[in-house]
C-alpha cells in the first residue's frame, strides 16, 4: 500500500524552487485562446422532481434519531409563534404533536422558505470509514464547499461542509477530538434552495461559521459551535444566529471567507464577502460573543471570484491581506493597515482561473493561484519577503502538466504548506512545503483517491505536521476526506485489530439474536451502539462499566429491517467500528 511520507524533517529540494522577479502583466485585450483543457466542470447531484419542506426530514427520522435531534426553525415573523410551539413540543420529545402542527406552517408562510437547524444531542459518528490512509469525514456525499480549522488550545479539528440534498443544500459541522482519526457530526442546517457560500474559523472557545442565506442569497448569517465538543452555542444576545449583512435580493452573496487572529491575539474575526455586483464588503468583530460587527469596505467594485484572506502574524504595519480575481481575469492582492487604509499590493493578468489562496507570516507574503497559460491551467505563486519590496513568482511542480486548485497555509510558524490538484491519471492531490524562504520540498501525493477540483483545506497542526481536507472525484462523487503528514499505515492497524478479534459479532449475517464478543486490555466505560448506513443510531447494545478481559453479550436485532449496519464500540474514547449484516 502506498505510504504517505512528507514528514518535514526529511524534505528534499525541488527543482522548481527557482523564483524570478514578478513583472506585473496587464492584458487589456487578451487573445481568445482555445478552451482551457481541464475536467473542472461541476457535477450536480440529481434534483428531486418537486422541492419539499425541510420538515419532511423529521417525518423520515427513526425513533432513535428523533430522540437525538434538537430543532430550531427559521421562519418569517408571522410564523414565529407557531414555530416556537413546534420547537417546544419536538425538543421535549412530544414528536407526534409536533409533526401534527408542522403542516400548519404552510397556511402562514411559504413552506419552502422554512429553514431548520438540527443539533444532535449525541454527535453522529462517521461509520463507513473506507480508510486507506485517508479518514472519511461524515456519512454524506455531494459536498461542494469545505472549511477546515484547528483550535490550537486543545488540538480539536473542525470542518464545516456544504452539500446537496435533492432540490436543496444543507451544511453540517464535524469535529475530531483525536487528531483526525475519527469524526462526528454535531449539527446540520437544512434549506430547500441552493447555497453558494460557506466559511469557518476558530476564535476563542468557538468555531464560527458564516454562510449565505435565503433563496436570493442576500444575507450573511453567523453561527458558532463550542471547540470543546462541537455543540451549537447561542450568541451573547441569546440567539443561535446573527445576520452580519443584508442587501437587495438582486445583489446576492456569491463567495464568503471568515478568518481570525487565533494564532496571535485570539480576539478578532474578519469576514470578506463578494456580491453579485462585483463589490467586496469587509466586516470585523472584536466581540467574542459574535454580536457586534463593524464595516470597513474596500474601494473595489470589479471583484469577480476566488476571494481568500489571511492575518499577518508578527506584522509591522500591514496586518491583513486578501486576494481575488477581478472582472478582467487579473489577480489582485490588497492589504489593510491599522489606520485603517486599503492598499493594493500586486496586480497581474492570470486568465480563467477560479481559486486564489493567500498566507502571511512576519511580513513574508505568499499567494498561490490558478494561472492560465495557453490552453492549460498551472498553479503559480507570487511572494514578497520581509524587508524586500520586490514581488517574485515561482511554481511548485512540473510546469508542463496541468495543475490547479491550490490550498495554502502559512500560520503558526509551521512554514508554508501547499496542496493542489495534479493531472496524472487518475488525478493526484500533491503537497509541498518550505520554511517561508528557500527551496520547496519535492511534491508528494497526499490522497488515496482522485480529488475533486474544489478548493482543498490545509492547516498546520503543530509539531511539524500538516492536515489536509479534500473532496473525492472517484470512486464516489464528492465525499469528504482527511489526511495528515505523519500517517503511514492507519488501514493496516485497523485490519490488525480485526484479526485479533478484539470486537466481533457472531453469527454474521444475523437473523434475530447474536453475540457481541470483545476484549478490553484494561477496565473501561464502554458504549456499544448499532447504526444504519446513513449514520442513524438505531439501537444501544451496552452502556456501562466493563472490566478487563474477554466478554460476550447477547443482543436482539429482530426489530431492525434487513440490511448492512455498523456496530460501534467506544471504550473511554477508543473507538472501533465493524459491519454486520441483518438477514431475514
VENBELFEN-V928905 format. One record per residue. RES is the residue in three letters. PSI is psi as a letter, one per 30 degrees, with the letter a starting at -180 (NA if undefined). NEAR is the number of other ideal C-beta (glycine too) atoms within 10 Angstrom. D_FIRST is the distance of its C-alpha to the first C-alpha in Angstrom with 1 decimal. Layout:
BEGIN
RES,PSI,NEAR,D_FIRST  RES,PSI,NEAR,D_FIRST
END
This chain:
BEGIN
UNK,k,10,0.0  UNK,k,9,3.8  UNK,k,8,6.3  UNK,j,23,9.4  UNK,j,13,12.2  UNK,h,22,15.7  UNK,k,12,17.7  UNK,f,19,21.3  UNK,f,5,22.6  UNK,g,8,20.4  UNK,k,18,21.3  UNK,l,9,22.5  UNK,k,12,25.3  UNK,k,17,24.8  UNK,f,10,27.3  UNK,g,17,28.0  UNK,f,15,29.7  UNK,k,10,33.2  UNK,k,19,35.4  UNK,l,8,38.7  UNK,k,8,41.6  UNK,j,18,41.3  UNK,j,8,44.3  UNK,k,12,44.7  UNK,k,11,44.8  UNK,k,9,47.1  UNK,j,13,47.3  UNK,e,6,50.3  UNK,i,5,50.1  UNK,k,12,46.6  UNK,k,5,46.3  UNK,j,6,44.7  UNK,l,13,41.6  UNK,l,8,39.5  UNK,k,8,37.4  UNK,k,18,34.2  UNK,i,12,31.4  UNK,l,19,28.7  UNK,g,13,27.4  UNK,i,19,28.7  UNK,k,7,30.7  UNK,k,8,30.9  UNK,j,11,29.9  UNK,k,11,32.2  UNK,l,16,31.8  UNK,k,9,34.5  UNK,l,13,37.6  UNK,l,12,39.8  UNK,e,8,43.1  UNK,k,7,45.0  UNK,k,14,44.3  UNK,l,16,44.8  UNK,l,21,45.7  UNK,f,26,43.0  UNK,f,23,44.7  UNK,f,13,43.6  UNK,e,18,40.3  UNK,e,21,42.5  UNK,e,12,44.0  UNK,f,9,40.6  UNK,k,16,39.4  UNK,l,15,39.1  UNK,e,10,41.4  UNK,e,18,38.7  UNK,e,20,37.7  UNK,e,16,41.4  UNK,f,13,41.8  UNK,f,18,38.9  UNK,k,20,40.0  UNK,k,15,42.6  UNK,l,21,43.8  UNK,j,22,45.5  UNK,k,20,47.3  UNK,j,20,48.1  UNK,l,21,51.3  UNK,l,13,54.4  UNK,e,7,57.1  UNK,f,9,59.2  UNK,f,22,56.6  UNK,e,14,55.6  UNK,e,11,58.0  UNK,e,18,56.6  UNK,e,23,53.0  UNK,e,13,53.7  UNK,e,14,55.2  UNK,e,24,52.2  UNK,e,16,49.8  UNK,e,12,52.1  UNK,e,19,52.1  UNK,e,23,48.4  UNK,f,16,47.4  UNK,g,10,49.9  UNK,g,10,48.2  UNK,i,12,51.1  UNK,e,18,48.8  UNK,e,7,51.2  UNK,e,13,53.9  UNK,e,21,51.5  UNK,e,17,50.3  UNK,e,12,53.9  UNK,f,15,54.7  UNK,e,22,51.8  UNK,f,11,53.4  UNK,f,13,56.4  UNK,e,21,54.6  UNK,f,14,54.9  UNK,f,9,58.7  UNK,e,15,58.5  UNK,l,17,55.7  UNK,j,14,53.3  UNK,f,20,50.7  UNK,f,17,48.0  UNK,f,18,48.8  UNK,k,22,47.9  UNK,l,20,44.7  UNK,k,23,43.1  UNK,k,19,41.0  UNK,j,23,39.3  UNK,k,22,38.5  UNK,k,22,36.6  UNK,e,11,38.3  UNK,k,13,35.1  UNK,k,20,31.9  UNK,j,23,29.8  UNK,l,21,26.3  UNK,k,27,23.2  UNK,e,22,22.3  UNK,i,18,19.7  UNK,e,18,16.9  UNK,h,17,14.2  UNK,d,19,11.9  UNK,b,19,8.2  UNK,f,20,9.1  UNK,k,27,12.3  UNK,k,24,15.4  UNK,k,22,17.9  UNK,j,29,21.4  UNK,l,24,24.1  UNK,g,21,24.5  UNK,l,22,26.0  UNK,a,16,25.1  UNK,h,20,27.2  UNK,k,25,27.1  UNK,f,21,28.8  UNK,k,23,29.3  UNK,k,26,27.5  UNK,k,25,29.0  UNK,k,25,27.2  UNK,l,26,28.8  UNK,k,25,28.9  UNK,j,20,31.8  UNK,f,18,31.9  UNK,f,13,34.5  UNK,f,10,32.2  UNK,f,15,28.6  UNK,k,21,28.4  UNK,k,26,26.5  UNK,k,26,28.1  UNK,k,25,27.3  UNK,k,28,30.1  UNK,k,26,29.0  UNK,k,24,31.3  UNK,l,23,30.6  UNK,k,20,32.6  UNK,j,18,34.2  UNK,b,17,36.6  UNK,f,18,39.4  UNK,l,20,38.7  UNK,k,23,36.2  UNK,l,23,35.3  UNK,l,24,33.5  UNK,l,25,31.9  UNK,k,27,31.2  UNK,k,26,28.0  UNK,k,25,27.8  UNK,k,22,25.2  UNK,g,19,26.8  UNK,h,13,23.8  UNK,g,18,22.1  UNK,g,24,20.3  UNK,f,18,18.6  UNK,k,23,21.0  UNK,k,27,23.5  UNK,k,21,26.8  UNK,k,23,29.3  UNK,f,23,32.8  UNK,k,25,34.8  UNK,k,22,35.2  UNK,k,29,37.9  UNK,k,23,39.0  UNK,l,23,41.1  UNK,g,24,42.3  UNK,l,17,41.9  UNK,k,16,39.3  UNK,l,22,38.3  UNK,f,19,37.6  UNK,k,21,36.9  UNK,k,23,35.1  UNK,l,25,34.3  UNK,l,27,33.9  UNK,k,24,34.4  UNK,k,26,35.0  UNK,k,25,38.5  UNK,b,18,40.0  UNK,g,16,39.2  UNK,k,23,38.1  UNK,j,29,35.5  UNK,k,25,37.7  UNK,k,26,36.9  UNK,k,30,39.1  UNK,l,28,39.1  UNK,k,23,41.6  UNK,l,22,43.6  UNK,l,18,46.0  UNK,e,14,46.1  UNK,f,16,47.4  UNK,h,22,44.9  UNK,g,19,47.7  UNK,k,17,47.0  UNK,j,26,44.5  UNK,k,20,43.9  UNK,k,23,42.4  UNK,l,27,41.0  UNK,l,27,39.6  UNK,k,24,37.4  UNK,k,16,37.4  UNK,f,26,34.6  UNK,e,15,34.9  UNK,f,13,33.9  UNK,g,24,33.7  UNK,k,17,37.0  UNK,k,21,39.2  UNK,k,18,42.3  UNK,l,14,45.5  UNK,l,18,46.9  UNK,f,13,49.9  UNK,g,10,52.2  UNK,f,7,51.0  UNK,k,13,49.3  UNK,f,18,45.6  UNK,l,20,45.6  UNK,k,20,47.6  UNK,j,12,48.2  UNK,e,21,47.8  UNK,k,20,49.2  UNK,k,13,50.8  UNK,a,18,52.2  UNK,l,11,53.7  UNK,f,12,51.9  UNK,g,9,51.8  UNK,i,15,50.0  UNK,l,19,46.7  UNK,k,26,43.9  UNK,e,19,41.0  UNK,l,22,38.7  UNK,k,24,38.7  UNK,k,22,37.1  UNK,k,27,37.7  UNK,l,24,37.0  UNK,l,22,38.5  UNK,h,19,39.5  UNK,e,23,37.5  UNK,f,18,36.4  UNK,d,16,40.1  UNK,f,12,42.8  UNK,h,15,41.0  UNK,g,14,44.1  UNK,k,19,43.8  UNK,k,27,42.1  UNK,k,23,42.2  UNK,k,24,42.0  UNK,k,24,42.1  UNK,k,25,42.9  UNK,k,23,43.2  UNK,l,20,45.8  UNK,f,17,46.5  UNK,g,14,49.6  UNK,g,16,47.3  UNK,k,17,48.5  UNK,k,22,46.5  UNK,k,20,47.5  UNK,k,21,46.5  UNK,k,20,47.1  UNK,l,18,46.6  UNK,k,23,47.3  UNK,g,11,48.3  UNK,j,15,48.7  UNK,f,16,46.0  UNK,f,14,47.3  UNK,g,25,46.1  UNK,e,14,49.5  UNK,k,11,51.3  UNK,k,18,50.1  UNK,k,11,51.7  UNK,k,11,51.4  UNK,j,14,51.5  UNK,k,12,50.9  UNK,l,19,50.0  UNK,i,9,52.3  UNK,k,19,49.7  UNK,g,12,50.5  UNK,g,14,48.2  UNK,k,24,44.7  UNK,e,17,42.6  UNK,l,18,38.9  UNK,h,22,35.9  UNK,k,23,37.5  UNK,l,26,35.7  UNK,l,23,37.3  UNK,l,25,36.8  UNK,k,22,38.8  UNK,j,23,39.6  UNK,k,20,39.2  UNK,h,14,41.8  UNK,l,19,43.8  UNK,e,10,47.2  UNK,f,11,48.7  UNK,j,18,46.1  UNK,f,21,44.1  UNK,k,24,42.5  UNK,l,24,41.0  UNK,l,27,39.9  UNK,l,25,38.8  UNK,l,26,39.2  UNK,k,25,40.0  UNK,a,18,43.7  UNK,f,11,45.4  UNK,g,15,45.7  UNK,h,16,41.9  UNK,k,19,42.4  UNK,k,25,40.2  UNK,k,22,42.3  UNK,k,23,41.7  UNK,l,24,44.3  UNK,l,20,45.1  UNK,k,21,47.3  UNK,l,13,49.7  UNK,f,10,51.0  UNK,e,9,54.4  UNK,k,13,52.8  UNK,k,11,52.9  UNK,k,18,50.4  UNK,k,14,49.6  UNK,k,12,47.7  UNK,e,17,45.5  UNK,k,20,43.9  UNK,k,16,44.2  UNK,k,20,42.8  UNK,k,17,42.1  UNK,f,24,38.5  UNK,b,21,38.8  UNK,g,17,37.2  UNK,l,24,34.3  UNK,f,17,33.7  UNK,k,27,32.0  UNK,l,25,33.1  UNK,k,27,31.6  UNK,k,24,33.8  UNK,l,28,33.6  UNK,k,27,36.2  UNK,j,24,36.5  UNK,h,14,39.8  UNK,g,17,41.2  UNK,k,19,38.2  UNK,k,24,37.4  UNK,k,25,34.5  UNK,k,28,34.0  UNK,k,28,31.2  UNK,l,29,32.0  UNK,k,28,31.6  UNK,k,23,33.9  UNK,k,17,35.1  UNK,j,14,35.7  UNK,b,11,37.3  UNK,g,12,35.3  UNK,l,20,32.0  UNK,k,28,30.7  UNK,k,24,29.3  UNK,k,27,28.6  UNK,l,23,31.3  UNK,l,24,32.5  UNK,k,24,36.0  UNK,l,23,36.7  UNK,k,20,39.8  UNK,l,17,39.8  UNK,k,15,42.1  UNK,f,8,45.5  UNK,j,11,44.9  UNK,f,6,46.3  UNK,k,9,44.5  UNK,k,20,41.6  UNK,l,16,38.9  UNK,l,17,36.2  UNK,a,18,32.8  UNK,l,19,29.5  UNK,f,28,25.9  UNK,a,20,24.2  UNK,k,15,25.1  UNK,g,15,28.5  UNK,f,7,28.3  UNK,k,11,25.5  UNK,k,21,26.2  UNK,l,26,24.8  UNK,l,25,26.3  UNK,i,26,26.4  UNK,k,25,26.2  UNK,k,25,25.8  UNK,k,26,27.3  UNK,k,25,28.4  UNK,g,25,30.7  UNK,l,24,31.7  UNK,g,17,32.4  UNK,g,14,32.3  UNK,g,22,28.5  UNK,a,20,28.9  UNK,j,24,28.1  UNK,k,25,24.7  UNK,k,28,24.0  UNK,l,32,21.5  UNK,l,28,22.2  UNK,k,30,21.1  UNK,k,21,20.5  UNK,i,18,21.4  UNK,a,12,18.7  UNK,j,6,17.9  UNK,l,12,16.4  UNK,l,21,17.6  UNK,k,20,15.8  UNK,j,27,16.8  UNK,l,24,17.3  UNK,k,25,18.7  UNK,l,23,21.3  UNK,l,24,23.7  UNK,l,20,26.9  UNK,i,12,29.7  UNK,e,18,32.1  UNK,l,12,33.4  UNK,a,9,32.3  UNK,k,17,29.1  UNK,l,23,26.0  UNK,l,21,22.6  UNK,k,16,20.4  UNK,k,22,18.7  UNK,l,17,15.0  UNK,k,15,13.0  UNK,g,26,13.1  UNK,k,25,12.5  UNK,f,19,9.9  UNK,l,21,13.0  UNK,j,16,15.9  UNK,k,26,18.3  UNK,l,26,22.0  UNK,f,20,24.7  UNK,l,21,26.3  UNK,k,25,26.5  UNK,l,28,23.5  UNK,k,23,24.4  UNK,k,26,23.7  UNK,k,24,25.4  UNK,k,24,25.5  UNK,f,20,25.0  UNK,l,14,26.5  UNK,h,8,25.6  UNK,g,14,23.8  UNK,k,18,21.3  UNK,l,24,21.0  UNK,k,24,20.2  UNK,k,25,19.6  UNK,k,26,20.6  UNK,l,30,20.2  UNK,k,29,20.9  UNK,k,23,18.8  UNK,e,20,20.3  UNK,l,11,18.2  UNK,f,10,17.6  UNK,k,14,20.2  UNK,j,15,22.8  UNK,h,20,23.0  UNK,l,24,21.3  UNK,k,27,21.0  UNK,l,25,17.8  UNK,k,26,17.6  UNK,l,24,15.2  UNK,l,22,16.3  UNK,f,22,15.9  UNK,g,16,15.6  UNK,k,24,12.6  UNK,f,14,9.5  UNK,h,13,8.5  UNK,e,19,10.9  UNK,e,17,9.4  UNK,e,12,9.1  UNK,e,12,12.6  UNK,e,15,13.9  UNK,e,12,13.1  UNK,e,11,14.8  UNK,e,12,17.7  UNK,e,12,18.1  UNK,f,7,18.2  UNK,g,10,20.8  UNK,h,11,22.9  UNK,e,18,23.8  UNK,k,19,24.5  UNK,l,18,25.4  UNK,k,22,28.0  UNK,k,11,30.1  UNK,l,12,30.8  UNK,j,15,28.1  UNK,l,13,29.3  UNK,k,20,32.5  UNK,e,12,35.9  UNK,e,11,38.1  UNK,k,11,37.4  UNK,l,22,34.4  UNK,k,14,33.5  UNK,k,21,31.1  UNK,k,15,29.8  UNK,l,22,28.4  UNK,k,13,28.3  UNK,k,18,29.2  UNK,f,10,29.1  UNK,l,9,32.1  UNK,k,13,34.6  UNK,l,17,33.5  UNK,j,12,34.8  UNK,k,20,32.8  UNK,k,18,32.5  UNK,k,22,31.0  UNK,l,20,31.3  UNK,k,22,30.4  UNK,k,22,29.3  UNK,a,21,29.4  UNK,f,13,26.8  UNK,f,12,28.5  UNK,g,19,28.2  UNK,k,19,31.8  UNK,k,21,32.7  UNK,f,18,34.8  UNK,k,18,35.5  UNK,k,12,35.6  UNK,e,20,35.0  UNK,k,15,35.8  UNK,j,12,36.7  UNK,a,8,38.2  UNK,k,8,38.0  UNK,k,19,36.1  UNK,l,10,36.5  UNK,l,11,33.8  UNK,a,11,32.9  UNK,k,10,32.0  UNK,l,14,33.6  UNK,k,10,34.3  UNK,k,13,35.9  UNK,k,9,37.1  UNK,l,17,36.9  UNK,k,12,38.3  UNK,g,20,36.6  UNK,f,10,39.6  UNK,f,8,40.3  UNK,k,17,36.9  UNK,l,10,36.4  UNK,k,12,34.0  UNK,a,12,30.4  UNK,k,12,27.0  UNK,l,24,27.3  UNK,k,22,25.3  UNK,k,24,26.6  UNK,k,21,26.0  UNK,k,22,27.0  UNK,j,18,27.9  UNK,j,20,29.1  UNK,h,12,30.6  UNK,f,10,27.9  UNK,j,14,24.9  UNK,k,16,23.6  UNK,k,17,21.8  UNK,k,19,21.8  UNK,l,18,21.5  UNK,l,13,22.7  UNK,k,20,25.9  UNK,k,13,27.8  UNK,k,20,31.6  UNK,l,10,33.5  UNK,NA,10,37.2
END
